[in-house]
Amino acid sequence: MRVAVHDYGGHPFTVDLSRELARSGNQVLYVFFQGFPGPKGDVASDLLDPSGFSVVAVELNGDFRRENLLRRRLLNSRYGRKAAAAILAFHPDVVLSANTPPEAQQHIMRAARRSGAHFVFWLQDIYSAAIETYLGSRWFGLGRLISLYYRRTERRQLQESSSVVVISEDFLNVLRDMRVDLADTHVVENWGAIANIPVLPKDNAWSREHSFADKFVFLYSGTLGLKHDPLLLLKLAEAIPADGSAKLVVVADGTGADQLKRAAKSAANENLLILPLQPLSLFPSVLASADVVIALLEKDAGRFSVPSKVLSYLCAGRPILLSAPSDNLAAKTVLSAGAGIVVRPGDTDRFLEAAQQLRRTATLREQLGISGRRYANSKFDVSVISRRFEEIFKNTQKE
């Protein structure tokens, strides 16, 4: 089978799936947006890569994250045309596309139709819901009209897809409201690239380089954007005693990271260290340097956004402190795995209290970390997940 896997963000787990599909004998093309900010999977060629695996990194000029909405629409359309051209040249049987803005998705769907390929919409987030949350009340009603446009566009694309893969059962009610055929909808929860994240010691070359191998470290790693509250991290840094025994380390990119840098500069807080995203080869050491790992998700992000960093945290075997709505899948996963403490968004006092509880109790941290890694071992077998996707592709082709 010739499978084109497209992930706008280039996330580690989608690269993981693509390589495994190729190991199973499929010809796989992986396409992603090189210039989109955020952590990327291992897209570099390797001598151990299966022969049927290839990568296309689509590039555009400019600092994408600083563009306004109109400019982003134009850039996403340009990106979609370039990604579609790569997919069309590959002549796929199936196109699986994830994390893609509607302007780009439209071009990729057209490429699938022109190739005679089945299009599988891998729904990671409700794009139109995010637009409504952040624009719905702005610009004297224009934001509402924009969000309605995106909802109609997203609904049409879902309805026209050969199949839909969602990452949580919570999406199913939304798809019913959009009149999407649930007979062609499949639930496959996301996973962490566990083979690439071994459990390493806290005292490692990376933590020694940054002089906190002997300190207690709270760590946030990943994108820090509109769905997150960066000022909560600043409050945690301010609550850490100024005796040099502990530190909050933020390894991040995004608008929230920029906001945190400005706020931290004003506060002149020595307990806070902000670093850019690190190379993928250092990622396991970055996570291992932590005594507690942190993830954030705002209330308005609702049930439909699952921070992938939480899945990496589980692989690393570190206790998780998560600020997120209780009905979010990440919160449910952390609790069911017994891997951390979940606090509702906006409850700053409880968040700081939980942070101190974790700092004081080594046995609790050890227990939560072990439970998280055990959960990852049992759930993140990419060979099993790959077979599930192959079944979906084969059933789609029979229709």
C-alpha positions in Angstrom: 0.0 0.0 0.0 1.2 3.5 -0.8 0.4 5.7 2.2 1.0 9.5 2.4 1.1 10.6 6.1 0.8 14.4 6.4 1.2 16.1 9.8 1.3 19.9 9.6 3.2 20.1 13.0 5.6 17.2 12.4 5.0 15.6 15.8 7.2 12.7 17.0 4.4 10.2 17.3 3.2 10.7 13.6 6.8 10.2 12.4 6.9 7.1 14.7 3.7 5.7 13.0 5.1 6.4 9.5 8.3 4.5 10.1 6.3 1.6 11.5 4.0 1.5 8.6 7.0 1.3 6.3 8.5 -1.5 8.4 5.3 -3.4 7.7 6.0 -3.3 4.0 4.1 -0.2 3.0 5.6 2.6 0.9 5.2 5.7 3.1 5.8 9.4 2.4 5.8 11.6 5.4 5.1 15.3 4.8 5.3 18.1 7.3 5.8 21.9 7.7 9.4 22.6 8.5 8.8 26.2 9.6 6.0 25.7 12.0 7.2 26.3 15.6 7.1 23.5 18.1 8.8 20.1 18.8 9.5 18.0 15.7 9.9 14.2 15.4 12.9 12.4 14.1 12.6 13.3 10.4 16.3 12.9 9.6 17.3 10.0 7.3 18.9 7.1 9.1 20.6 4.0 7.8 18.2 1.9 9.9 15.2 3.4 8.2 13.0 1.0 6.2 13.5 1.3 2.5 9.9 2.3 1.9 10.1 5.4 4.1 10.7 8.9 2.7 10.2 12.5 4.0 9.3 15.8 2.5 9.8 18.9 4.6 7.8 21.8 3.2 9.3 25.2 3.8 7.9 28.8 3.6 9.7 32.1 4.1 9.0 34.2 7.2 8.4 33.9 10.9 5.0 32.1 10.7 3.9 32.5 14.4 4.1 36.3 14.2 1.8 36.6 11.2 -1.8 38.0 11.6 -4.9 35.9 10.8 -5.2 37.1 7.1 -1.5 36.5 6.4 -1.7 33.1 8.0 -4.6 32.1 5.8 -2.6 33.0 2.7 0.5 31.2 4.0 -1.5 28.1 4.9 -3.0 28.1 1.4 0.6 28.3 -0.1 1.7 25.6 2.3 -1.2 23.4 1.3 -0.4 23.7 -2.4 3.2 22.7 -1.8 2.3 19.8 0.4 -0.4 18.7 -2.1 2.2 18.7 -4.9 4.5 16.4 -3.0 1.6 14.1 -2.2 0.4 14.1 -5.8 3.8 13.2 -7.1 3.9 10.2 -4.7 0.7 8.6 -6.2 -0.7 7.4 -2.9 -3.5 4.8 -2.3 -4.3 6.5 1.1 -3.7 10.0 2.5 -3.8 10.4 6.3 -3.7 14.1 7.3 -3.5 15.5 10.8 -3.2 18.8 12.6 -3.9 20.8 9.4 -5.6 24.2 9.1 -8.6 24.1 6.7 -7.0 26.3 4.1 -4.1 23.7 3.7 -6.3 20.7 4.2 -8.5 21.6 1.2 -5.5 21.4 -1.1 -4.4 18.1 0.4 -7.9 16.6 -0.1 -7.9 17.7 -3.7 -4.5 16.0 -4.2 -6.0 12.8 -2.7 -9.0 12.9 -5.1 -6.7 13.6 -8.1 -4.6 10.6 -7.2 -7.7 8.4 -6.7 -6.6 8.0 -3.1 -8.8 7.6 -0.1 -8.6 10.5 2.3 -8.5 9.8 6.1 -9.0 12.9 8.3 -7.0 12.4 11.5 -8.8 14.8 13.8 -6.5 15.9 16.6 -8.3 19.1 17.5 -11.5 20.9 16.6 -10.0 23.8 14.7 -13.2 25.8 14.4 -13.8 25.5 18.2 -10.4 27.1 18.8 -11.2 29.9 16.4 -14.5 30.5 18.1 -12.9 30.6 21.5 -10.2 33.1 20.6 -12.0 35.2 18.0 -15.8 34.7 18.6 -16.3 37.9 20.7 -13.9 40.1 18.8 -14.2 42.8 16.1 -17.8 43.7 16.7 -19.2 40.4 15.6 -16.8 39.8 12.8 -15.0 37.2 14.9 -18.2 35.2 15.2 -18.7 35.2 11.4 -15.1 34.0 10.9 -15.7 31.1 13.4 -18.9 30.1 11.6 -17.0 30.1 8.3 -14.4 27.8 9.8 -17.0 25.5 11.3 -18.8 25.1 8.0 -15.5 24.4 6.2 -14.3 21.9 8.8 -17.7 20.2 8.7 -17.6 19.9 5.0 -14.1 18.5 5.0 -15.0 15.9 7.6 -18.1 14.9 5.7 -16.2 14.5 2.4 -13.5 12.3 4.0 -13.4 8.6 3.3 -12.8 8.0 7.0 -12.2 10.0 10.1 -9.8 9.0 13.0 -10.4 10.8 16.3 -8.1 10.8 19.3 -10.9 10.7 21.9 -14.5 9.5 22.2 -15.3 13.0 23.3 -15.1 14.0 19.7 -18.0 11.7 18.6 -20.8 14.0 19.9 -19.3 16.9 18.0 -19.1 14.8 14.8 -22.8 13.8 15.3 -23.7 17.5 15.5 -21.7 18.1 12.2 -23.7 15.2 10.6 -20.5 13.2 10.0 -21.1 9.4 9.3 -19.9 7.7 12.5 -19.8 4.4 10.7 -16.6 5.6 9.0 -15.2 7.1 12.2 -12.6 5.4 14.4 -11.1 6.2 17.8 -7.3 5.9 18.2 -5.8 7.6 21.2 -2.5 9.4 20.7 0.7 7.9 22.2 4.2 8.9 23.0 7.2 7.8 21.0 8.4 5.5 23.8 11.3 3.9 21.9 12.9 7.3 21.6 12.4 8.3 25.3 14.3 6.0 27.6 14.2 6.6 31.4 17.5 8.4 32.1 19.2 9.6 35.3 18.6 13.2 36.5 22.3 13.7 36.6 23.2 13.8 33.0 25.3 15.8 30.6 22.5 18.2 29.7 21.5 19.0 33.3 25.1 19.4 34.3 25.7 21.8 31.4 22.9 24.0 32.7 24.0 23.7 36.4 20.9 22.1 37.9 21.8 18.4 38.2 22.0 18.9 42.0 18.8 21.1 42.2 15.2 20.2 42.4 13.8 21.0 39.0 10.2 21.7 37.9 10.2 21.4 34.1 7.9 22.6 31.4 8.9 21.4 27.9 7.1 22.1 24.6 5.0 24.7 22.9 3.7 27.5 25.1 0.8 29.1 23.2 -2.8 30.4 23.4 -4.1 27.3 25.1 -1.7 27.7 28.1 -1.3 30.2 30.9 2.3 31.2 31.0 1.8 33.4 34.0 1.0 30.4 36.1 4.6 29.3 35.6 5.8 32.7 36.7 3.8 32.3 39.9 5.3 28.9 40.5 8.8 30.4 40.1 7.9 33.1 42.6 6.8 30.5 45.1 10.1 28.6 45.0 12.4 29.6 47.9 15.2 31.9 46.9 17.9 29.6 48.5 19.1 28.2 45.2 17.9 24.6 46.0 15.2 24.5 43.3 14.5 25.9 39.9 11.7 26.1 37.3 13.1 25.3 33.9 10.9 26.2 30.8 12.1 24.7 27.5 9.6 26.2 25.1 8.6 28.1 22.0 5.5 30.0 21.1 3.6 33.2 21.9 3.3 32.2 25.6 7.1 31.7 25.8 7.6 35.2 24.6 5.1 36.5 27.1 6.8 34.6 29.9 10.2 36.0 28.9 8.8 39.6 29.1 7.1 38.9 32.5 10.2 37.2 33.9 12.4 40.0 32.9 10.2 42.5 34.8 10.1 40.3 37.8 13.9 39.5 37.7 13.3 36.0 39.1 16.4 33.9 39.5 14.4 30.8 40.1 13.2 30.7 36.5 15.3 29.6 33.5 13.8 29.9 30.0 15.5 28.0 27.2 14.6 27.5 23.6 13.4 24.1 22.4 16.3 21.6 22.4 17.4 19.3 19.6 15.5 16.0 19.4 18.6 14.1 20.4 18.7 15.9 23.8 14.9 15.5 24.5 15.3 12.4 26.7 18.0 14.1 28.8 15.9 17.3 29.1 12.9 15.3 30.5 15.2 13.2 32.7 16.6 16.4 34.3 13.2 17.0 35.9 12.0 16.0 39.3 8.4 17.1 38.3 7.1 17.8 34.8 4.4 20.4 34.2 1.6 20.7 31.5 -1.0 23.4 31.2 -4.3 23.6 29.4 -6.7 26.5 29.7 -10.4 25.9 30.6 -11.6 27.3 27.2 -9.5 24.6 25.4 -12.1 22.2 26.7 -12.2 18.5 26.0 -10.9 18.7 22.5 -7.2 19.4 22.9 -4.8 16.8 24.3 -1.3 18.1 25.1 1.1 15.6 23.4 3.8 16.6 25.9 1.9 14.7 28.6 2.4 11.5 26.6 6.1 12.1 26.4 6.2 12.8 30.1 4.6 9.4 30.8 7.4 7.8 28.7 10.1 9.6 30.7 8.8 8.2 34.0 8.5 11.6 35.7 5.6 12.7 38.0 3.2 15.1 36.2 1.6 18.2 37.5 -1.2 19.1 35.1 -3.4 22.1 35.1 -6.3 21.2 32.8 -10.1 20.6 32.8 -11.1 17.4 34.5 -12.9 16.2 31.3 -9.9 16.6 29.1 -8.4 13.3 27.9 -5.0 14.3 29.1 -6.4 14.8 32.6 -8.2 11.4 32.4 -5.1 9.7 31.2 -2.8 11.1 34.0 -5.3 10.1 36.6 -6.1 6.6 35.2 -2.3 6.0 34.9 -1.8 7.1 38.5 1.0 9.3 37.1 0.4 12.7 38.6 -1.8 15.4 40.1 -4.4 17.2 38.1 -5.6 20.7 39.1 -8.4 22.6 37.5 -7.4 25.7 35.5 -7.6 28.9 37.5 -7.0 27.3 40.9 -3.5 28.8 41.4 -3.4 28.1 45.2 -4.1 24.4 44.6 -1.5 24.3 41.8 1.2 25.8 44.0 0.1 23.5 46.9 0.4 20.4 44.7 3.8 21.6 43.5 5.0 21.8 47.0 3.5 18.5 47.9 5.4 16.8 45.1 8.6 18.6 46.1 8.4 17.5 49.7 7.4 13.8 49.0 10.1 11.8 47.2 8.2 8.5 47.6 5.1 10.0 45.9 7.2 11.3 43.0 8.8 7.9 42.6 5.5 6.1 42.7 3.9 8.4 40.1 6.9 8.2 37.8 6.9 4.4 37.8 3.2 4.3 37.2 3.5 6.7 34.3 6.2 4.6 32.6 4.3 1.4 33.2 1.2 2.9 31.5 3.3 4.0 28.6 4.8 0.5 28.2 1.4 -1.0 28.2 -0.3 1.5 25.8 2.3 2.9 23.4 3.3 -0.1 21.4 3.6 1.5 17.9 3.4 -1.9 16.1 0.0 -2.5 17.6 -1.1 1.0 16.7 0.3 0.7 13.2 -1.8 -2.5 12.6 -4.9 -0.6 13.7 -4.3 2.1 11.1 -3.6 -0.5 8.5 -7.0 -2.0 9.3 -8.7 1.4 8.9 -6.9 2.0 5.6 -7.9 -1.5 4.2 -11.6 -1.1 5.3 -11.7 2.4 3.7 -10.4 1.0 0.4 -13.2 -1.7 0.4 -15.9 0.9 0.5 
